[in-house]
Amino acid sequence: MPLDTPRQQELLAPVKLRYVVISLFVALIFILLPWRDLRGVPDLVALVIVFWAIHQPRQVGMGAAFLAGLLVDAANAVLFGQHALAYAFLAFAAYALHRRMLWFGPWPQALHVLLLLLVAQLLMVMVRMYAGSAFPGWSYFLGSVIAAALWPLATLVLLAPQRLAASKNEPI
């Protein structure tokens, strides 16, 4: 019995850049909905950035994550640069771990993503507290837990176009 057998990798069609941009745009629209002050709302932009930084690290890097963070900061009228810094960190960390994470299934990947999202939120809290804000409370981190729980669903949804294109009975 082998100790660590890698899970079977399926062959996926290449992702189109416009699909990556559309998924980031939809996540940005989600951020603009009026529930940003509620606790437990997942940061879908962070989740999508982590996903694409793992699955397509050459298309979504730290620069794209930084720009998305600036858009989120401007849209939410929060301290300018806090999301940009956190998203750039997420893209860097996801890129550093992307080869390792692809060996795992969706739920073990979700544990990795949970750690990344918690560190990114901690980074944002530290920036806010350095600027003079009070600690928002431990419930602030609930959004990362919910986002990590959504990771298998996000994987299923964001990889769907690649699976559909690869399932045709045509050679590569």
Secondary structure, DSSP 8 states (H G I E B T S, - for coil): --S-------------HHHHHHHHHHHHHHHHSTTTTSTT---HHHHHHHHHHHH-TTTS-HHHHHHHHHHHHHHHT-STTHHHHHHHHHHHHHHHHHHHHTTS-HHHHHHHHHHHHHHHHHHHHHHHHHTT-----GGGGHHHHHHHHTHHHHHHHHHHHHHHHHTSSS--
